[in-house]
Amino acid sequence: MLKIKNFLKKNKISLSRFISLCLYQREHGVYQNKTIGKHFITAPEVSQLFGECISIFLLILQKKYKISNFCELGPGNGTLMKDMIRTLKKFIDGPFSINLYEKSEYLRKLQIKNLKKLESEKIEIIFLSKLKLKKEPYLFICNEFFDALPINQFEKKNNIWFEKKVIFHKNFKIVNDLTNKKFSDKFSNGDILEESPLTKLYMKLICKHIKKYGGGILIFDYGPFKKGHVDTLQALHNSQKCDILDYPFESDITYHVNFEEIMKISKDYKLINYGPITQRKFLFFHGINERLSKLTEKIKSSKTIHDLENQFERLTSPYGMGSLIKCLFISNYKIESRAFDFHE
Ligand code: SAH
C-alpha cells in the first residue's frame, strides 16, 4: 500500500487506473480477497430462482440453434453458474461446455472449488483467464459485470473539459486535470461524462464473435434506460453507500452502466438488441412465479417457504433490484420472446 501511496504522491493517475488498483491490485484489491456478499449482495446470491429463469430463456435458444457453449463473464462466487448447470443438464441431451471468464485469482480459485465437482462426461467446465473462444457460437451471460469495470470521468467547467485524476497528498484526492479529449458541443457546463474503456473492448470482442459465429449475450446490470450526464460513481462498504475515497481498497466501487453505449456498439456489428427491460419483467416472463409455486408446493417448513418468498420479493421488487437492474439481450438471431416486445 505504501508503494501505491508513494507513487501517487508524485504522479496523478486516471480514475480508471485508481479503480482498477482498488478492486484488482494483486495484494490489496477488494476482489482479490473478498467473496461476493461482503460489501454487496447480487441476484444469484439472493436466490436460485434467478439462475433458473435465465436458464429457461437460454435453453430455448440452445435448442433452436444447437448451441453447446455457455460463457459467463465475471462469475463472482460461481453461484449463478452452479444454479444454471443444475437446470441446463436436465434439459440438454448432448455434451456442452461451461466457460468462466474471471480476472480475480482469488475468485477464480473459489469458482474452481465450487464448480469443478459439477464436471462430468457431458459437462466440460473451462476456467478462462483470457477471453479465448472457439470458432463456435456461445451464449454469454453476465450479472453485474459491466458495473464492476473501471471508468474515467470528464467534466465540462466554464466551457473547458477536465479529466478527473487521483493523487495522494495526506489522503487520496480527486483533482481536475485539463484534457485534450474532444467532446460534442451539445454538452453543458457541469455535465459529467463517464467512459468505460474495458466495456467497449469486451463488447467489441463479443459482438464480433456473435456476428461471425452466432449466439448472443444476456446482460444484467445496474443502470437507467437513458444515462444522464452526472457522476454515478459509488462505493459500498459493508452494504453502506460511501464515497470511493472513504475506504479505498476496502469498499466495492460501481457506477451506472450506459446501456445506450452498449447497444450502439452492437449496432456497429449489425446485431439485434432486445430490451433493455427491467429485471422483474425478465423474471416474470421467464417463469419466476411458476417456479416459486413449484418449489413451495414440495416444502413443509413454513420458515423455508417464508425465506423463498422473501427472495422472490428481493429479486422482483419495483423499489429495489427488480427495477434498478436492467436486462439486455444482444444477438444476430430473431427471437420470439414476448418479454422484450414492448417498453415499460
Ligand atoms: N456475477 C457475480 C459477481 C459480480 S461482481 C454475481 O452476480 O454475484 C463482478 C465480477 O466481475 C467479479 O467476479 C469480478 O472479479 C469480475 N471482473 C471484474 N472485472 C473483470 C475483468 N476485467 N475480467 C474478468 N472478470 C472481471
Residues whose N, C-alpha, C, O or C-beta is under 5 A from the ligand:
A	BS01	SAH	Y31 I36 T42 L73 G74 P75 G76 Y101 E102 K103 S104 L107 N143 E144 F145 A148
